[in-house]
Amino acid sequence: MKHKFAGLFGLALAVCLAAQAATITVYVGYADNLRPSGFFPTPWLGGPGVVSQTPAGQSLDSGAVRIDNSTGAAITISNMTVTFGGGQIFSIWSPLVIPNGDSGIFTQTGSYNFDTSDFGLFGLSPVNVDATHPLGGCTNPANPTEVANCLAFQPVITFNLDGSPTSFTDSGHVLDTFGYDLVNLGPPGGDGNESINWNLVGSAATRGGNTPEPATALLIGVGLLLGAVLPRGRKRSI
């Protein structure tokens, strides 16, 4: 029985590792190097393993999308498009090949042509910021209309992955800097800068970033797979 369990565990682990290897991971961030800040997307243009159509060294006030490739082969991202709830559409990028193990960054291709903070739902003056969550336009209990609009008008990222269409929703509102032009938001939420570190797309975002925990994800995956493959005929007593 011990050998059978070990075999099943090994099978589950191998399947989980294979599934985890064949993935892309999408992040969103915001890059502002016009004003000093404690936050900036890292890794960035010019870093090891980073490919982009944007040269390093530009003055930046720009949203950014990062795609990490761990599929085991090079991938081609084409038709990258970012659509905002107000109908603004950005489609300024050419196809980009991302080698296996590398990251592709989609940001401004010229001076400020992806300045997505200008398309926040709540404008320049963040007068209704939730004091508990000073960056979250979707969390303001004092303004249910604001919350409803925030939930309804989420930035959407679409692209073709080796020709296959896929879509991700920036429900954390990183690309539109949480609904406000953050340059006008003082402490504790802002510091006169709009930078936001990489956040996993769709996460409850923070300026400092929100990234997945690979070890945790692996353990969860193993647990789910074990639940699928272990015998269920006998109930254990506790």
Secondary structure in CASP SS format (residue, H / E / C, confidence):
PFRMAT SS
TARGET T0000
AUTHOR 0000-0000-0000
METHOD secondary structure of the structure
MODEL  1
M C 1.00
K H 1.00
H H 1.00
K H 1.00
F H 1.00
A H 1.00
G H 1.00
L H 1.00
F H 1.00
G H 1.00
L H 1.00
A H 1.00
L H 1.00
A H 1.00
V H 1.00
C H 1.00
L H 1.00
A H 1.00
A H 1.00
Q H 1.00
A H 1.00
A C 1.00
T E 1.00
I E 1.00
T E 1.00
V E 1.00
Y E 1.00
V E 1.00
G E 1.00
Y E 1.00
A E 1.00
D E 1.00
N C 1.00
L C 1.00
R C 1.00
P C 1.00
S C 1.00
G C 1.00
F C 1.00
F C 1.00
P C 1.00
T C 1.00
P C 1.00
W C 1.00
L C 1.00
G C 1.00
G C 1.00
P C 1.00
G C 1.00
V E 1.00
V E 1.00
S E 1.00
Q C 1.00
T C 1.00
P C 1.00
A C 1.00
G C 1.00
Q C 1.00
S C 1.00
L C 1.00
D E 1.00
S E 1.00
G E 1.00
A E 1.00
V E 1.00
R E 1.00
I E 1.00
D E 1.00
N E 1.00
S E 1.00
T C 1.00
G C 1.00
A C 1.00
A C 1.00
I E 1.00
T E 1.00
I E 1.00
S E 1.00
N E 1.00
M E 1.00
T E 1.00
V E 1.00
T E 1.00
F C 1.00
G C 1.00
G C 1.00
G C 1.00
Q C 1.00
I E 1.00
F E 1.00
S C 1.00
I C 1.00
W C 1.00
S C 1.00
P C 1.00
L E 1.00
V E 1.00
I E 1.00
P C 1.00
N C 1.00
G C 1.00
D C 1.00
S E 1.00
G E 1.00
I E 1.00
F E 1.00
T C 1.00
Q C 1.00
T C 1.00
G C 1.00
S C 1.00
Y C 1.00
N C 1.00
F C 1.00
D C 1.00
T H 1.00
S H 1.00
D H 1.00
F H 1.00
G C 1.00
L C 1.00
F C 1.00
G C 1.00
L C 1.00
S C 1.00
P C 1.00
V C 1.00
N C 1.00
V C 1.00
D C 1.00
A C 1.00
T C 1.00
H C 1.00
P C 1.00
L C 1.00
G C 1.00
G H 1.00
C H 1.00
T H 1.00
N C 1.00
P C 1.00
A C 1.00
N C 1.00
P H 1.00
T H 1.00
E H 1.00
V H 1.00
A H 1.00
N H 1.00
C H 1.00
L H 1.00
A H 1.00
F C 1.00
Q C 1.00
P C 1.00
V E 1.00
I E 1.00
T E 1.00
F E 1.00
N E 1.00
L E 1.00
D C 1.00
G C 1.00
S E 1.00
P E 1.00
T E 1.00
S E 1.00
F E 1.00
T E 1.00
D C 1.00
S C 1.00
G C 1.00
H C 1.00
V C 1.00
L C 1.00
D C 1.00
T H 1.00
F H 1.00
G H 1.00
Y C 1.00
D C 1.00
L H 1.00
V H 1.00
N H 1.00
L C 1.00
G C 1.00
P C 1.00
P C 1.00
G C 1.00
G C 1.00
D C 1.00
G C 1.00
N C 1.00
E C 1.00
S C 1.00
I E 1.00
N E 1.00
W E 1.00
N E 1.00
L E 1.00
V C 1.00
G C 1.00
S C 1.00
A C 1.00
A C 1.00
T C 1.00
R C 1.00
G C 1.00
G C 1.00
N E 1.00
T C 1.00
P C 1.00
E C 1.00
P H 1.00
A H 1.00
T H 1.00
A H 1.00
L H 1.00
L H 1.00
I H 1.00
G H 1.00
V H 1.00
G H 1.00
L H 1.00
L H 1.00
L H 1.00
G H 1.00
A H 1.00
V H 1.00
L C 1.00
P C 1.00
R C 1.00
G C 1.00
R C 1.00
K C 1.00
R C 1.00
S C 1.00
I C 1.00
END
